C-alpha cells in the first residue's frame, strides 16, 4: 500500500534449549539451506514488506548476517536482548523512521509463505492489529501444578496463535511502553496489545506454519518444504 511502510522484525534470538545441540535452530540445515533462509525468502517476496530487520543472538550475528544480507530488503542484523520483548525492542529501534507498521515474526517459523504474510498485513492495515492463527483441533484441559484436570474449555472458541503478528506503529509502542512500566511477562506481542484494552483480529492461518522447537520438527519441516518445491 502506498501510504504504508512495513518493517518486518524477524526474531531469531532464542537460545534453542528445547532443540538441543550447540547450533542455533536458525542455522539448522533444512534440505541443504539454513532454516532462517526460508523465513527471509518469504518476507523478501512479499511486496507489502519494505524492510527486514533480523534480531539474532550475539554469537550468531556473523553467521546470520552472512545469509541475511543476500536479501535486498534486509536493512539490519542486530543483537537481541535477554527476553523476547527486549529483542523485539532492539529490532524496532533499528527500523526505518518511515515505518507505519511492524510485522513481528518468529524466525523459527520457516514455513511461512508470502501469501500468508500478505493476508495478515492487509488485515492489520484495516484494523491496526492482526495475527495469524488456527482453530485448536485437540481437546484442551486446564490442569493444576500436580497435573490434575481442573476444567475443559470450549474448544470451538480456542485458537492457537502464530506469527507474523502485525501492528500499527504507535499502537505497538504504546503497548510495549505499558508492558515495560508494569513489568508484564508476555509470550507473544498480541498479549501486550490486549493488556491496554485494544483488540487484535486473528486471521485464519495454516496448520503447516509450525515453529521449529524440538528435533522432531526438523523432519516435519524438511518433508513439507520438499513437498512444496
Secondary structure, 3 states (H helix, E strand, C coil): CCCCCEEEEEEECCCCCCCCCCCCCCCCEECCEEHHHHHHHHHHHCCCCCEEEEEECHHHHHHHHHHHCCCCCEEEEEECCCCHHHHHHHHHHCCCCCCCEEEEEECCCCCCCHHHHHHHHHHHHHHCEEEEEEECCCCCCEECCCCCEEECCCHHHCEEEEEEEEEEHHHHHHHHHHHHHCCCCCCCHHHHHHHCCCCCEEEECCCCCCCCCCHHHHHHHHHHHHHHC
